[in-house]
């Protein structure tokens, strides 16, 4: 059976599906796909432990994770509370990478170099990217909706944080997403694009803070985080495809290919495989389910579904999703579920 290295593209300017069919369909009319999404990065799953845990519960979770068998085709990142990072770094298997849940930046600092290094340490209770770099922590989560909502972090602050973290060599998971009110008003993409633009304003075309595999975008609809409500796979795919198109239009085509886009919002062991079937879902950012070792391992291993699924183009319908970014910018995104 022939195979493709990526899923048929949903946006204009890509190789027509008919051409791919002529080159790839066997005598039974089926195509074998090795899914790499519309991007070129590895599947990535992050576990955000948030403000949860004790020494004993963290130790138990580490044992569960170490006992799990994680597929080799997935990058896995876990983000413990700051106070437990050292414990996790010492005891967790090295195939799991460590992330911080936040990093400080001086919000009103003006820096034409976009480095945002502060001249003072008078920020009680904060942790800087310099400190994370010093400890050898390779990842940081920035812009989570809980920090935007509870701590008042603006798009501008999140953009500065991303630039500062990248200057100090950290890989970043930057979170974007809309509230239920924003979705119901039809402004989902407008909100997300504004969040992305704040990041692009700080790091676009700056070598020290380049996009690509070092900056992962996590789409987390606020109304689905910790509520048990999950965006439908079609809703997730349509937003992810729109994000990738925005990157191509406003940053570069290469960045749109290299950037991995996660979904976060009540992802669990029961729904991860269905979501992983969609072509622009490059992984997950997981909250509550990441505190259950066995469940988290299953979510990580949904990468198998993402990479190895087969699709019958003759039998499975194409889904047409119309997305409106604003009154003057409309496009049709075509996607196919595996």
C-alpha angles and dihedrals in degrees: 000000000000119000138205126215095223143019120267108276121251100205134072121274096042130118108283116253090233090061091050090050093053090053099041114029116105127209092282094053095246129129125209111215129197095200117224092155118228086302129068101227130107120264108269131197124189127194114208107197091184115187095337135116148049128226090265097046091046089051091051092048091050090053091051092049094046090052092053125097107230120193116248094231096071135074112222125199127180126195114202123183110279094252092059099042094099092051091051093045090054099045110027120093112261094240085076112075121213126236135185118227096226144356130207128246129174100252099208096040114125113208122166089196090059091225095116097199109166122227092217139044095213095125106112114211097011132120120210132213087242089062093048090049090050091053093048094243104157103196140046133185113223135181098021111174091240090061092043091051104033099032099034096239109173128209088256093054091049090051091052091048091053092050092047093049093048091049087058093049099256123145110231136214103197116193126217132172149129135252122242090255091053093049093049090049091054095245099115096117095040090056094046094046091052089052091050093046090057088058094044090051089061105039110020112124093357110124095209092057103032123167121231127079092351093063115054119188116217114198106207116170103214092221090060099049112108092339100100088240114121127195110242116258089248091054091049095047093047093053093044091051090049091050091052091049090049090053091051092049100041106027112017143296091248091054091049088055097045099044116096117216118205128193120224128177121105093331110172143164091273100055104028097090093051091051092044090061091073118097102229095044101102095176144308142276104213129199122176096010090058088069090065108073099204093046093047092051090053090051090050090050093054081090085086090064091046095051105033108034119126124219131198106216092192095055107033119073125236113240116223114205122185113206126187117202094181140329093287102037120065131154140166119239116202118201138170126212118219 
